[in-house]
Amino acid sequence: MIGALLAMAISGVMLYKFFTGSKFVDGATQNLSQAFTQVTAERISKLLGGHGDVVVLMWGPPSDDANHPGGPPDVLAMCQALQKAGLHVVDKGSVPPVRVGSGTAWTFENYRSVLGQYRQVAALVSFIGAPQLSAQNVRELPSTRPKLFVVRFANADTAQPLLEQGVLDGAVLPSTKPPPSNAPKTPQEWYDKYYSFITPATASELGGT
């Protein structure tokens, strides 16, 4: 479990290294980075029927980092993988970060703003975690809205109730399955060793109430 959590925490760093200095990246890191991007995109595409417009969400404007115009390397890699999986990335949307305590949150107000801006797309792919919603917030959401997939900064405690309530349609979480005895070879095997793609139908695997 510790290894899986660590993999989630450093996956962005690994993708950064892969796309900015691949000659210095070892094979395992490269394989895991590619597996995370490829398999996640394929899972999302399958749930959308293999086609549709999607928006990838990240913190702040895409041009924040002068070294990476258009967005961070992991975001760009996911956009490319989604396109390869048959989807159309219509935008890399930026969400203004809101400070809550000592951290940053995706608030209900921000989520509603995003829904208003992208009401016609098939799905939102979030690199900013899940929105923080109360039971009242969930009741106030429009009944028809884009599907929501969290591919970064998801955690079981937050994701499980939102999956069960139909707010989230998928979330990438650390794998809770025993690691395979054999070394992974395919992207799917790498993915299964470190990640789980949880949907409302499989939310009970998280073991909560």
C-alpha positions in Angstrom: 0.0 0.0 0.0 2.8 2.4 0.8 4.4 1.7 -2.5 1.2 2.4 -4.3 0.7 5.7 -2.5 4.2 6.6 -3.4 3.6 5.8 -7.0 0.6 8.1 -7.1 2.5 10.9 -5.4 5.4 10.8 -7.7 3.7 9.9 -11.0 3.6 13.6 -12.1 7.4 13.9 -11.4 8.0 10.7 -13.4 6.1 12.0 -16.3 7.9 15.4 -16.1 11.2 13.6 -16.2 10.1 11.4 -19.1 9.1 14.3 -21.3 11.9 16.7 -20.3 14.9 14.4 -20.1 14.0 10.9 -21.1 17.6 9.8 -21.6 18.0 10.1 -17.8 14.9 8.0 -16.9 15.2 4.4 -16.1 13.1 1.8 -17.9 10.8 1.1 -15.0 9.9 4.8 -14.5 9.3 5.2 -18.2 7.1 2.1 -18.4 5.0 3.2 -15.4 4.5 6.7 -16.8 3.4 5.4 -20.1 1.1 2.8 -18.6 -0.6 5.4 -16.3 -1.3 7.7 -19.3 -2.2 5.1 -21.9 -4.4 2.8 -19.7 -6.2 5.7 -18.0 -7.0 7.3 -21.4 -8.3 3.9 -22.7 -10.5 3.4 -19.7 -12.1 6.8 -20.0 -12.6 6.3 -23.8 -14.3 3.0 -23.2 -16.7 4.5 -20.7 -17.5 7.3 -23.3 -18.2 4.8 -26.0 -14.9 5.5 -27.8 -15.8 9.0 -28.9 -16.8 12.4 -27.6 -15.4 15.9 -26.7 -13.5 16.2 -23.4 -11.9 18.9 -21.4 -8.7 18.4 -19.3 -8.7 20.5 -16.1 -5.6 21.8 -14.3 -4.8 24.5 -11.8 -4.2 28.0 -13.2 -3.7 29.2 -16.7 -1.8 26.9 -19.2 0.9 29.5 -19.7 2.0 29.7 -16.0 5.2 27.7 -16.7 7.2 29.5 -19.4 9.2 26.3 -19.9 6.1 24.3 -20.8 3.7 26.4 -22.7 0.3 24.8 -23.1 0.4 22.9 -19.8 2.6 20.6 -17.8 4.1 17.5 -19.5 1.7 15.1 -17.7 -1.3 17.0 -18.8 -0.1 17.2 -22.4 0.7 13.5 -22.4 -2.8 12.7 -21.2 -4.3 14.9 -23.9 -2.3 13.0 -26.6 -3.4 9.7 -25.1 -7.1 10.7 -25.0 -6.9 11.8 -28.7 -5.2 8.5 -29.6 -8.0 6.6 -27.8 -10.6 8.2 -30.0 -11.6 11.3 -28.0 -11.4 14.9 -29.0 -9.7 17.2 -26.4 -11.4 20.5 -27.1 -9.7 22.5 -24.3 -7.2 22.4 -21.5 -9.3 24.4 -19.0 -7.7 26.2 -16.1 -9.5 26.3 -12.7 -8.5 29.1 -10.3 -7.1 27.5 -7.1 -9.0 28.4 -3.9 -7.0 28.3 -0.7 -8.8 26.3 2.0 -6.8 26.2 5.3 -3.3 25.1 4.3 -4.2 23.5 1.0 -5.9 24.1 -2.3 -9.5 23.0 -3.0 -11.8 22.7 -6.0 -14.9 24.3 -4.5 -18.6 23.9 -5.3 -18.7 27.3 -6.8 -15.7 26.5 -9.1 -17.2 23.3 -10.1 -20.5 25.0 -11.1 -18.5 27.5 -13.1 -16.7 24.8 -15.0 -20.0 23.0 -15.7 -21.5 26.2 -17.0 -18.5 26.8 -19.3 -18.3 23.3 -20.7 -21.9 22.1 -20.5 -21.9 20.5 -24.0 -18.8 18.3 -23.6 -19.0 14.6 -22.9 -16.5 14.6 -20.0 -14.2 16.5 -17.7 -10.8 14.9 -17.0 -9.5 16.4 -13.7 -5.8 16.8 -12.7 -7.0 18.8 -9.7 -8.8 16.1 -7.7 -12.5 16.0 -7.0 -14.7 18.9 -6.1 -15.4 19.4 -2.4 -19.2 18.9 -2.2 -21.7 18.7 0.7 -24.8 16.6 0.4 -26.7 19.9 -0.3 -24.2 20.7 -3.1 -24.8 17.4 -4.7 -28.6 17.9 -4.7 -28.0 21.3 -6.4 -26.0 19.9 -9.3 -27.7 19.9 -12.7 -29.1 16.5 -13.6 -27.5 16.6 -17.0 -23.8 17.4 -16.9 -20.5 16.1 -18.3 -19.0 12.9 -16.9 -16.2 13.6 -14.4 -13.0 11.5 -14.2 -10.3 12.3 -11.6 -6.9 11.1 -12.8 -4.7 13.0 -10.3 -5.0 13.8 -6.5 -7.9 11.4 -5.9 -8.2 9.7 -2.5 -10.5 6.9 -1.4 -12.2 8.9 1.4 -13.3 11.7 -1.0 -13.8 9.6 -4.1 -16.0 6.8 -2.7 -19.0 8.8 -1.7 -18.9 10.9 -4.9 -18.7 7.7 -6.9 -21.7 6.2 -5.1 -23.6 9.4 -5.5 -23.0 9.5 -9.2 -20.9 12.7 -9.1 -17.7 10.9 -10.2 -17.7 8.5 -13.1 -14.2 7.3 -12.5 -11.2 7.9 -10.4 -7.6 6.7 -10.5 -6.5 5.5 -7.0 -3.6 3.5 -5.6 -4.1 -0.2 -6.2 -5.1 -2.2 -3.1 -4.6 -5.6 -4.9 -1.6 -7.8 -3.9 1.2 -7.0 -6.4 1.9 -9.7 -9.0 4.8 -12.1 -8.3 6.1 -11.7 -11.8 7.6 -8.4 -13.1 5.1 -6.4 -15.2 5.7 -6.4 -18.9 2.7 -4.9 -20.6 1.2 -1.4 -19.9 -1.8 -3.1 -18.4 0.3 -5.1 -16.0 2.3 -2.0 -14.9 -1.0 -0.2 -14.4 -2.6 -3.0 -12.4 0.5 -3.2 -10.1 0.2 0.4 -8.9 -3.2 1.8 -9.9 -6.9 1.0 -9.8 -9.5 2.7 -12.0 -12.6 2.8 -9.9 -16.1 3.5 -11.2 -19.5 3.7 -9.5 -19.9 0.0 -10.2 -16.7 -0.9 -8.4 -16.7 1.7 -5.6 -17.4 -1.1 -3.1 -13.8 -2.3 -3.7 -12.7 0.7 -1.6 -14.1 -1.0 1.5 -15.9 2.0 2.9 -19.5 2.2 4.2 
